[in-house]
Amino acid sequence: MPQAGTAQVVRGLPKFDDPDLLIGAEDFSDAGVYRLRDDLLILLSLDFFPPLVDDPFLFGQIAAANSLSDIYAMGGTPRAALNIVGFPDDKLDLSILSEILAGGAERVQAAGAVIAGGHTVRDTEIKYGLSVTGVATPDELLTNGGARPGDSLVLTKPLGTGFVTTAFKKKRCPVDVLDTAAASMSMLNRGASESARAVAASAATDITGFGLAGHAGEMAQSSDVTLTIETSRLPVLAGAAELAASGNHTRASKTNRSAVESLMRIESSADAMGLEMLFDAQTSGGLLISVDPVRAEELVGLCQDSGAGQASVIGSVADKSDKFLVFTG
């Protein structure tokens, strides 16, 4: 659902008056946060979607990594997860479901967490994801509302998964390009999250369906600052630019741009392909991290050492101007 539609639905829900619910559904946040004790917070998130690839094990890995990412974006540690499954068991062999669940379990194990159960319903198409519970101390918690003027912005994974998966569905995607994208999507954001905490990052969010522009807009609004993103510095998946130029856009590209239109200013120096990447819906994308510029390159190095080889500084944070987002060359 587009950002505007989501916000409209959430605004109509009852408000919960509980002082221990620190972050709830009404916030531009990656996960809910509930305080169990003064020194212990639990983080709650849920995500699921239909297959993006043909290999059921790989699909399970990607969906699980995507679900776990919300906890990592908040500086937390995943502890337990529940499987969420829609499956046409009247049409497909259950061995496919077994492979999906095995792929998800592999990523949960890699995160150091456990699967405690789940729920399956018959559906007309396959859907899979996780409800994840994580923990953090108040000092570890990261939100998208702490970006500070003067900070640098670091993006930890390359963009372009929407173009790649769209081209794959249309049988236009080279195998090596899909393999590279799948490796990125299935990679946990664990190392990036740990790196962000190590350098005392001020804010973070993960980049998923609303694209980099959408999630950056949420960070800017939550922090009441302006984010400047240099489009020429954006890391891009190998082959994704060519697929974008060939017209392999998701439907979300247009709605993602529309959702942030009033928040953004595009400078004449902005790179045309970089702009395309800003609005591309991502699956299991990287973290966008706001950090003291003195430690930005240290953060990039730590992320790269943890496996995020294309982690890059992509922009900066300034005092709030006339727009929340500025896109330059």
Contacts in CASP RR format, 6 or more apart in sequence:
PFRMAT RR
TARGET T0000
AUTHOR 0000-0000-0000
METHOD contacts of the structure
MODEL  1
MPQAGTAQVVRGLPKFDDPDLLIGAEDFSDAGVYRLRDDLLILLSLDFFP
PLVDDPFLFGQIAAANSLSDIYAMGGTPRAALNIVGFPDDKLDLSILSEI
LAGGAERVQAAGAVIAGGHTVRDTEIKYGLSVTGVATPDELLTNGGARPG
DSLVLTKPLGTGFVTTAFKKKRCPVDVLDTAAASMSMLNRGASESARAVA
ASAATDITGFGLAGHAGEMAQSSDVTLTIETSRLPVLAGAAELAASGNHT
RASKTNRSAVESLMRIESSADAMGLEMLFDAQTSGGLLISVDPVRAEELV
GLCQDSGAGQASVIGSVADKSDKFLVFTG
1 9 0 8 1.000
2 252 0 8 1.000
2 255 0 8 1.000
2 256 0 8 1.000
2 258 0 8 1.000
2 259 0 8 1.000
3 210 0 8 1.000
3 214 0 8 1.000
3 218 0 8 1.000
3 256 0 8 1.000
3 259 0 8 1.000
4 259 0 8 1.000
10 25 0 8 1.000
10 26 0 8 1.000
11 26 0 8 1.000
13 25 0 8 1.000
13 26 0 8 1.000
15 26 0 8 1.000
16 24 0 8 1.000
20 34 0 8 1.000
20 35 0 8 1.000
20 36 0 8 1.000
21 32 0 8 1.000
21 33 0 8 1.000
21 34 0 8 1.000
21 35 0 8 1.000
22 32 0 8 1.000
22 33 0 8 1.000
22 34 0 8 1.000
22 35 0 8 1.000
22 41 0 8 1.000
23 29 0 8 1.000
23 31 0 8 1.000
23 32 0 8 1.000
23 33 0 8 1.000
23 143 0 8 1.000
24 32 0 8 1.000
24 33 0 8 1.000
25 32 0 8 1.000
27 222 0 8 1.000
28 144 0 8 1.000
28 145 0 8 1.000
28 218 0 8 1.000
28 219 0 8 1.000
28 221 0 8 1.000
28 222 0 8 1.000
29 74 0 8 1.000
29 143 0 8 1.000
29 144 0 8 1.000
29 222 0 8 1.000
30 45 0 8 1.000
30 69 0 8 1.000
30 70 0 8 1.000
30 73 0 8 1.000
30 74 0 8 1.000
30 144 0 8 1.000
30 205 0 8 1.000
30 206 0 8 1.000
31 43 0 8 1.000
31 44 0 8 1.000
31 45 0 8 1.000
31 70 0 8 1.000
31 71 0 8 1.000
31 73 0 8 1.000
31 74 0 8 1.000
32 43 0 8 1.000
32 44 0 8 1.000
32 45 0 8 1.000
32 74 0 8 1.000
33 41 0 8 1.000
33 42 0 8 1.000
33 43 0 8 1.000
33 44 0 8 1.000
33 74 0 8 1.000
33 136 0 8 1.000
33 141 0 8 1.000
34 41 0 8 1.000
34 42 0 8 1.000
34 44 0 8 1.000
35 41 0 8 1.000
36 42 0 8 1.000
38 138 0 8 1.000
39 137 0 8 1.000
39 138 0 8 1.000
40 135 0 8 1.000
40 137 0 8 1.000
41 135 0 8 1.000
41 136 0 8 1.000
41 137 0 8 1.000
41 138 0 8 1.000
41 141 0 8 1.000
42 133 0 8 1.000
42 134 0 8 1.000
42 135 0 8 1.000
43 70 0 8 1.000
43 71 0 8 1.000
43 74 0 8 1.000
43 76 0 8 1.000
43 132 0 8 1.000
43 133 0 8 1.000
43 134 0 8 1.000
43 135 0 8 1.000
43 136 0 8 1.000
44 131 0 8 1.000
44 132 0 8 1.000
44 133 0 8 1.000
44 134 0 8 1.000
45 67 0 8 1.000
45 70 0 8 1.000
45 71 0 8 1.000
45 131 0 8 1.000
45 132 0 8 1.000
46 67 0 8 1.000
46 84 0 8 1.000
46 129 0 8 1.000
46 130 0 8 1.000
46 131 0 8 1.000
46 132 0 8 1.000
47 63 0 8 1.000
47 66 0 8 1.000
47 67 0 8 1.000
47 70 0 8 1.000
47 129 0 8 1.000
47 130 0 8 1.000
47 208 0 8 1.000
48 63 0 8 1.000
48 67 0 8 1.000
48 84 0 8 1.000
48 127 0 8 1.000
48 128 0 8 1.000
48 129 0 8 1.000
48 130 0 8 1.000
49 63 0 8 1.000
49 66 0 8 1.000
49 127 0 8 1.000
49 128 0 8 1.000
49 129 0 8 1.000
49 283 0 8 1.000
50 125 0 8 1.000
50 126 0 8 1.000
50 127 0 8 1.000
51 59 0 8 1.000
51 126 0 8 1.000
51 128 0 8 1.000
52 59 0 8 1.000
52 62 0 8 1.000
52 165 0 8 1.000
52 168 0 8 1.000
52 185 0 8 1.000
52 283 0 8 1.000
53 59 0 8 1.000
53 62 0 8 1.000
53 165 0 8 1.000
53 168 0 8 1.000
53 178 0 8 1.000
53 182 0 8 1.000
56 96 0 8 1.000
56 97 0 8 1.000
56 99 0 8 1.000
56 100 0 8 1.000
56 103 0 8 1.000
57 99 0 8 1.000
57 100 0 8 1.000
57 102 0 8 1.000
57 103 0 8 1.000
57 106 0 8 1.000
58 103 0 8 1.000
58 182 0 8 1.000
58 186 0 8 1.000
59 100 0 8 1.000
59 103 0 8 1.000
59 126 0 8 1.000
59 128 0 8 1.000
60 99 0 8 1.000
60 100 0 8 1.000
60 101 0 8 1.000
60 102 0 8 1.000
60 103 0 8 1.000
60 104 0 8 1.000
60 107 0 8 1.000
60 128 0 8 1.000
60 129 0 8 1.000
61 103 0 8 1.000
61 104 0 8 1.000
61 106 0 8 1.000
61 107 0 8 1.000
61 186 0 8 1.000
62 182 0 8 1.000
62 185 0 8 1.000
62 186 0 8 1.000
62 283 0 8 1.000
62 284 0 8 1.000
63 100 0 8 1.000
63 104 0 8 1.000
63 128 0 8 1.000
63 129 0 8 1.000
63 130 0 8 1.000
64 81 0 8 1.000
64 103 0 8 1.000
64 104 0 8 1.000
64 105 0 8 1.000
64 106 0 8 1.000
64 107 0 8 1.000
64 108 0 8 1.000
64 129 0 8 1.000
64 130 0 8 1.000
65 107 0 8 1.000
65 185 0 8 1.000
65 186 0 8 1.000
65 187 0 8 1.000
65 188 0 8 1.000
65 189 0 8 1.000
65 284 0 8 1.000
66 129 0 8 1.000
66 185 0 8 1.000
66 208 0 8 1.000
66 283 0 8 1.000
66 284 0 8 1.000
66 285 0 8 1.000
67 81 0 8 1.000
67 129 0 8 1.000
67 130 0 8 1.000
67 131 0 8 1.000
67 132 0 8 1.000
68 78 0 8 1.000
68 81 0 8 1.000
68 107 0 8 1.000
68 108 0 8 1.000
68 111 0 8 1.000
68 113 0 8 1.000
68 130 0 8 1.000
68 132 0 8 1.000
68 188 0 8 1.000
68 189 0 8 1.000
68 190 0 8 1.000
69 188 0 8 1.000
69 189 0 8 1.000
69 206 0 8 1.000
69 208 0 8 1.000
69 284 0 8 1.000
69 285 0 8 1.000
69 286 0 8 1.000
69 287 0 8 1.000
70 132 0 8 1.000
70 206 0 8 1.000
71 77 0 8 1.000
71 78 0 8 1.000
71 132 0 8 1.000
71 134 0 8 1.000
72 78 0 8 1.000
72 188 0 8 1.000
72 189 0 8 1.000
72 190 0 8 1.000
72 191 0 8 1.000
72 192 0 8 1.000
72 193 0 8 1.000
72 206 0 8 1.000
72 287 0 8 1.000
73 142 0 8 1.000
73 144 0 8 1.000
73 189 0 8 1.000
73 193 0 8 1.000
73 204 0 8 1.000
73 205 0 8 1.000
73 206 0 8 1.000
73 287 0 8 1.000
74 136 0 8 1.000
74 141 0 8 1.000
74 142 0 8 1.000
74 143 0 8 1.000
74 204 0 8 1.000
75 136 0 8 1.000
75 140 0 8 1.000
75 141 0 8 1.000
75 142 0 8 1.000
75 193 0 8 1.000
75 196 0 8 1.000
75 197 0 8 1.000
75 204 0 8 1.000
76 134 0 8 1.000
76 135 0 8 1.000
76 136 0 8 1.000
76 140 0 8 1.000
76 141 0 8 1.000
76 142 0 8 1.000
76 193 0 8 1.000
77 134 0 8 1.000
77 135 0 8 1.000
77 136 0 8 1.000
78 108 0 8 1.000
78 111 0 8 1.000
78 112 0 8 1.000
78 113 0 8 1.000
78 132 0 8 1.000
78 133 0 8 1.000
78 134 0 8 1.000
79 113 0 8 1.000
79 114 0 8 1.000
79 133 0 8 1.000
79 134 0 8 1.000
79 135 0 8 1.000
80 113 0 8 1.000
80 114 0 8 1.000
80 115 0 8 1.000
80 116 0 8 1.000
80 132 0 8 1.000
80 133 0 8 1.000
80 134 0 8 1.000
81 108 0 8 1.000
81 113 0 8 1.000
81 114 0 8 1.000
81 115 0 8 1.000
81 116 0 8 1.000
81 130 0 8 1.000
81 131 0 8 1.000
81 132 0 8 1.000
81 133 0 8 1.000
82 115 0 8 1.000
82 116 0 8 1.000
82 117 0 8 1.000
82 118 0 8 1.000
82 119 0 8 1.000
82 130 0 8 1.000
82 131 0 8 1.000
83 101 0 8 1.000
83 104 0 8 1.000
83 115 0 8 1.000
83 117 0 8 1.000
83 118 0 8 1.000
83 119 0 8 1.000
83 120 0 8 1.000
83 128 0 8 1.000
83 129 0 8 1.000
83 130 0 8 1.000
84 118 0 8 1.000
84 119 0 8 1.000
84 127 0 8 1.000
84 128 0 8 1.000
84 129 0 8 1.000
84 130 0 8 1.000
84 131 0 8 1.000
85 97 0 8 1.000
85 100 0 8 1.000
85 101 0 8 1.000
85 118 0 8 1.000
85 119 0 8 1.000
85 120 0 8 1.000
85 121 0 8 1.000
85 127 0 8 1.000
85 128 0 8 1.000
85 129 0 8 1.000
86 120 0 8 1.000
86 121 0 8 1.000
86 122 0 8 1.000
86 123 0 8 1.000
86 125 0 8 1.000
86 126 0 8 1.000
86 127 0 8 1.000
86 128 0 8 1.000
87 97 0 8 1.000
87 120 0 8 1.000
87 121 0 8 1.000
87 122 0 8 1.000
87 123 0 8 1.000
87 126 0 8 1.000
87 127 0 8 1.000
88 122 0 8 1.000
88 123 0 8 1.000
88 124 0 8 1.000
88 125 0 8 1.000
88 126 0 8 1.000
89 97 0 8 1.000
89 122 0 8 1.000
90 122 0 8 1.000
92 126 0 8 1.000
96 126 0 8 1.000
97 120 0 8 1.000
100 126 0 8 1.000
100 128 0 8 1.000
101 128 0 8 1.000
104 115 0 8 1.000
104 128 0 8 1.000
104 130 0 8 1.000
105 115 0 8 1.000
107 186 0 8 1.000
107 188 0 8 1.000
108 114 0 8 1.000
108 115 0 8 1.000
108 130 0 8 1.000
110 188 0 8 1.000
110 190 0 8 1.000
111 188 0 8 1.000
111 190 0 8 1.000
113 132 0 8 1.000
113 134 0 8 1.000
115 130 0 8 1.000
118 131 0 8 1.000
140 197 0 8 1.000
142 193 0 8 1.000
142 196 0 8 1.000
142 197 0 8 1.000
142 201 0 8 1.000
142 203 0 8 1.000
142 204 0 8 1.000
143 203 0 8 1.000
143 204 0 8 1.000
143 222 0 8 1.000
144 203 0 8 1.000
144 204 0 8 1.000
144 205 0 8 1.000
144 215 0 8 1.000
144 218 0 8 1.000
144 219 0 8 1.000
144 222 0 8 1.000
144 223 0 8 1.000
145 203 0 8 1.000
145 219 0 8 1.000
145 222 0 8 1.000
145 223 0 8 1.000
146 202 0 8 1.000
146 203 0 8 1.000
146 222 0 8 1.000
146 223 0 8 1.000
146 290 0 8 1.000
147 202 0 8 1.000
147 203 0 8 1.000
147 219 0 8 1.000
147 220 0 8 1.000
147 223 0 8 1.000
147 225 0 8 1.000
147 227 0 8 1.000
147 290 0 8 1.000
147 317 0 8 1.000
148 202 0 8 1.000
148 203 0 8 1.000
148 223 0 8 1.000
148 225 0 8 1.000
148 290 0 8 1.000
148 317 0 8 1.000
149 225 0 8 1.000
149 317 0 8 1.000
149 318 0 8 1.000
149 319 0 8 1.000
150 293 0 8 1.000
150 316 0 8 1.000
150 317 0 8 1.000
150 318 0 8 1.000
151 202 0 8 1.000
151 203 0 8 1.000
151 290 0 8 1.000
151 291 0 8 1.000
151 292 0 8 1.000
151 293 0 8 1.000
151 316 0 8 1.000
151 317 0 8 1.000
152 290 0 8 1.000
152 291 0 8 1.000
152 292 0 8 1.000
152 293 0 8 1.000
152 296 0 8 1.000
152 313 0 8 1.000
152 315 0 8 1.000
152 316 0 8 1.000
152 317 0 8 1.000
153 216 0 8 1.000
153 227 0 8 1.000
153 229 0 8 1.000
153 288 0 8 1.000
153 289 0 8 1.000
153 290 0 8 1.000
153 313 0 8 1.000
153 314 0 8 1.000
153 315 0 8 1.000
153 316 0 8 1.000
153 317 0 8 1.000
154 287 0 8 1.000
154 288 0 8 1.000
154 289 0 8 1.000
154 291 0 8 1.000
154 296 0 8 1.000
154 299 0 8 1.000
154 300 0 8 1.000
154 303 0 8 1.000
154 311 0 8 1.000
154 312 0 8 1.000
154 313 0 8 1.000
154 314 0 8 1.000
155 207 0 8 1.000
155 212 0 8 1.000
155 234 0 8 1.000
155 235 0 8 1.000
155 286 0 8 1.000
155 287 0 8 1.000
155 288 0 8 1.000
155 289 0 8 1.000
155 311 0 8 1.000
155 312 0 8 1.000
155 314 0 8 1.000
156 189 0 8 1.000
156 192 0 8 1.000
156 286 0 8 1.000
156 287 0 8 1.000
156 288 0 8 1.000
156 289 0 8 1.000
156 303 0 8 1.000
156 308 0 8 1.000
156 311 0 8 1.000
157 184 0 8 1.000
157 187 0 8 1.000
157 189 0 8 1.000
157 192 0 8 1.000
157 207 0 8 1.000
157 235 0 8 1.000
157 285 0 8 1.000
157 286 0 8 1.000
157 287 0 8 1.000
157 308 0 8 1.000
157 310 0 8 1.000
157 311 0 8 1.000
158 184 0 8 1.000
158 235 0 8 1.000
158 236 0 8 1.000
158 237 0 8 1.000
158 240 0 8 1.000
158 310 0 8 1.000
159 207 0 8 1.000
159 212 0 8 1.000
159 234 0 8 1.000
159 235 0 8 1.000
159 236 0 8 1.000
159 237 0 8 1.000
159 240 0 8 1.000
159 277 0 8 1.000
159 278 0 8 1.000
159 280 0 8 1.000
159 282 0 8 1.000
160 181 0 8 1.000
160 236 0 8 1.000
160 237 0 8 1.000
160 240 0 8 1.000
160 244 0 8 1.000
160 277 0 8 1.000
160 280 0 8 1.000
160 282 0 8 1.000
161 181 0 8 1.000
161 184 0 8 1.000
161 185 0 8 1.000
161 237 0 8 1.000
161 240 0 8 1.000
161 280 0 8 1.000
161 281 0 8 1.000
161 282 0 8 1.000
161 283 0 8 1.000
161 284 0 8 1.000
161 285 0 8 1.000
162 250 0 8 1.000
162 280 0 8 1.000
162 281 0 8 1.000
162 282 0 8 1.000
162 283 0 8 1.000
163 240 0 8 1.000
163 243 0 8 1.000
163 244 0 8 1.000
163 248 0 8 1.000
163 249 0 8 1.000
163 250 0 8 1.000
163 280 0 8 1.000
164 173 0 8 1.000
164 177 0 8 1.000
164 178 0 8 1.000
164 181 0 8 1.000
164 237 0 8 1.000
164 239 0 8 1.000
164 240 0 8 1.000
164 243 0 8 1.000
164 248 0 8 1.000
165 173 0 8 1.000
165 181 0 8 1.000
165 250 0 8 1.000
165 283 0 8 1.000
166 243 0 8 1.000
166 248 0 8 1.000
166 249 0 8 1.000
166 250 0 8 1.000
167 173 0 8 1.000
167 177 0 8 1.000
167 243 0 8 1.000
167 246 0 8 1.000
167 248 0 8 1.000
168 178 0 8 1.000
170 248 0 8 1.000
172 243 0 8 1.000
172 246 0 8 1.000
172 248 0 8 1.000
173 243 0 8 1.000
173 248 0 8 1.000
174 239 0 8 1.000
176 238 0 8 1.000
177 237 0 8 1.000
177 238 0 8 1.000
177 239 0 8 1.000
177 240 0 8 1.000
177 243 0 8 1.000
180 237 0 8 1.000
180 238 0 8 1.000
180 239 0 8 1.000
181 237 0 8 1.000
181 240 0 8 1.000
184 237 0 8 1.000
184 284 0 8 1.000
184 285 0 8 1.000
185 283 0 8 1.000
185 284 0 8 1.000
185 285 0 8 1.000
186 284 0 8 1.000
187 284 0 8 1.000
187 307 0 8 1.000
187 308 0 8 1.000
189 206 0 8 1.000
189 285 0 8 1.000
189 286 0 8 1.000
189 287 0 8 1.000
190 306 0 8 1.000
191 302 0 8 1.000
191 303 0 8 1.000
191 306 0 8 1.000
191 307 0 8 1.000
191 308 0 8 1.000
192 286 0 8 1.000
192 287 0 8 1.000
192 289 0 8 1.000
192 303 0 8 1.000
192 306 0 8 1.000
192 308 0 8 1.000
192 311 0 8 1.000
193 204 0 8 1.000
193 287 0 8 1.000
194 302 0 8 1.000
194 306 0 8 1.000
195 299 0 8 1.000
195 301 0 8 1.000
195 302 0 8 1.000
195 303 0 8 1.000
195 306 0 8 1.000
196 204 0 8 1.000
196 287 0 8 1.000
196 289 0 8 1.000
196 291 0 8 1.000
196 299 0 8 1.000
198 299 0 8 1.000
198 302 0 8 1.000
199 291 0 8 1.000
199 292 0 8 1.000
199 295 0 8 1.000
199 298 0 8 1.000
199 299 0 8 1.000
199 302 0 8 1.000
200 291 0 8 1.000
200 292 0 8 1.000
200 295 0 8 1.000
201 289 0 8 1.000
201 290 0 8 1.000
201 291 0 8 1.000
201 299 0 8 1.000
202 290 0 8 1.000
202 291 0 8 1.000
202 292 0 8 1.000
203 219 0 8 1.000
203 222 0 8 1.000
203 223 0 8 1.000
203 289 0 8 1.000
203 290 0 8 1.000
204 287 0 8 1.000
204 288 0 8 1.000
204 289 0 8 1.000
204 290 0 8 1.000
205 215 0 8 1.000
205 216 0 8 1.000
205 218 0 8 1.000
205 219 0 8 1.000
205 287 0 8 1.000
205 288 0 8 1.000
206 215 0 8 1.000
206 285 0 8 1.000
206 286 0 8 1.000
206 287 0 8 1.000
206 288 0 8 1.000
207 215 0 8 1.000
207 282 0 8 1.000
207 285 0 8 1.000
207 286 0 8 1.000
207 287 0 8 1.000
207 288 0 8 1.000
208 215 0 8 1.000
208 281 0 8 1.000
208 282 0 8 1.000
208 283 0 8 1.000
208 284 0 8 1.000
208 285 0 8 1.000
209 252 0 8 1.000
209 256 0 8 1.000
209 281 0 8 1.000
209 282 0 8 1.000
209 283 0 8 1.000
210 218 0 8 1.000
210 252 0 8 1.000
210 256 0 8 1.000
210 259 0 8 1.000
210 281 0 8 1.000
211 252 0 8 1.000
211 256 0 8 1.000
211 278 0 8 1.000
211 279 0 8 1.000
211 280 0 8 1.000
211 281 0 8 1.000
211 282 0 8 1.000
212 229 0 8 1.000
212 234 0 8 1.000
212 277 0 8 1.000
212 278 0 8 1.000
212 279 0 8 1.000
212 280 0 8 1.000
212 282 0 8 1.000
212 288 0 8 1.000
213 229 0 8 1.000
213 256 0 8 1.000
213 257 0 8 1.000
213 260 0 8 1.000
213 264 0 8 1.000
213 278 0 8 1.000
213 279 0 8 1.000
213 325 0 8 1.000
213 327 0 8 1.000
214 256 0 8 1.000
214 259 0 8 1.000
214 260 0 8 1.000
215 288 0 8 1.000
216 227 0 8 1.000
216 229 0 8 1.000
216 288 0 8 1.000
216 325 0 8 1.000
217 227 0 8 1.000
217 260 0 8 1.000
217 263 0 8 1.000
217 324 0 8 1.000
217 325 0 8 1.000
219 227 0 8 1.000
219 288 0 8 1.000
219 290 0 8 1.000
220 226 0 8 1.000
220 227 0 8 1.000
220 263 0 8 1.000
220 324 0 8 1.000
220 325 0 8 1.000
221 263 0 8 1.000
221 324 0 8 1.000
223 290 0 8 1.000
223 317 0 8 1.000
224 320 0 8 1.000
225 317 0 8 1.000
225 318 0 8 1.000
225 319 0 8 1.000
225 320 0 8 1.000
225 324 0 8 1.000
226 317 0 8 1.000
226 318 0 8 1.000
226 319 0 8 1.000
226 320 0 8 1.000
226 321 0 8 1.000
226 323 0 8 1.000
226 324 0 8 1.000
226 325 0 8 1.000
226 326 0 8 1.000
227 315 0 8 1.000
227 316 0 8 1.000
227 317 0 8 1.000
227 318 0 8 1.000
227 324 0 8 1.000
227 325 0 8 1.000
227 326 0 8 1.000
228 315 0 8 1.000
228 316 0 8 1.000
228 317 0 8 1.000
228 318 0 8 1.000
228 325 0 8 1.000
228 326 0 8 1.000
228 327 0 8 1.000
228 328 0 8 1.000
229 278 0 8 1.000
229 314 0 8 1.000
229 315 0 8 1.000
229 325 0 8 1.000
229 326 0 8 1.000
229 327 0 8 1.000
229 328 0 8 1.000
230 314 0 8 1.000
230 315 0 8 1.000
230 328 0 8 1.000
230 329 0 8 1.000
231 270 0 8 1.000
231 271 0 8 1.000
231 273 0 8 1.000
231 274 0 8 1.000
231 275 0 8 1.000
231 277 0 8 1.000
231 278 0 8 1.000
231 327 0 8 1.000
231 328 0 8 1.000
231 329 0 8 1.000
232 271 0 8 1.000
232 274 0 8 1.000
232 329 0 8 1.000
233 312 0 8 1.000
233 313 0 8 1.000
233 314 0 8 1.000
233 315 0 8 1.000
234 274 0 8 1.000
234 277 0 8 1.000
234 278 0 8 1.000
234 312 0 8 1.000
234 314 0 8 1.000
235 310 0 8 1.000
235 311 0 8 1.000
235 312 0 8 1.000
235 314 0 8 1.000
236 273 0 8 1.000
236 274 0 8 1.000
236 277 0 8 1.000
240 277 0 8 1.000
241 273 0 8 1.000
241 276 0 8 1.000
241 277 0 8 1.000
244 273 0 8 1.000
244 276 0 8 1.000
244 277 0 8 1.000
244 280 0 8 1.000
245 273 0 8 1.000
249 276 0 8 1.000
249 280 0 8 1.000
250 280 0 8 1.000
250 281 0 8 1.000
252 279 0 8 1.000
252 280 0 8 1.000
252 281 0 8 1.000
253 276 0 8 1.000
253 279 0 8 1.000
253 280 0 8 1.000
253 281 0 8 1.000
254 279 0 8 1.000
256 279 0 8 1.000
256 280 0 8 1.000
256 281 0 8 1.000
257 279 0 8 1.000
260 325 0 8 1.000
263 323 0 8 1.000
263 324 0 8 1.000
263 325 0 8 1.000
264 323 0 8 1.000
264 324 0 8 1.000
264 325 0 8 1.000
264 326 0 8 1.000
264 327 0 8 1.000
265 322 0 8 1.000
265 323 0 8 1.000
265 325 0 8 1.000
265 326 0 8 1.000
265 327 0 8 1.000
266 275 0 8 1.000
266 327 0 8 1.000
267 326 0 8 1.000
267 327 0 8 1.000
267 328 0 8 1.000
267 329 0 8 1.000
269 328 0 8 1.000
269 329 0 8 1.000
270 327 0 8 1.000
270 328 0 8 1.000
270 329 0 8 1.000
271 329 0 8 1.000
275 327 0 8 1.000
278 327 0 8 1.000
286 308 0 8 1.000
289 299 0 8 1.000
290 317 0 8 1.000
291 299 0 8 1.000
293 316 0 8 1.000
296 313 0 8 1.000
297 313 0 8 1.000
299 311 0 8 1.000
300 311 0 8 1.000
300 312 0 8 1.000
300 313 0 8 1.000
301 311 0 8 1.000
303 309 0 8 1.000
303 311 0 8 1.000
304 311 0 8 1.000
END
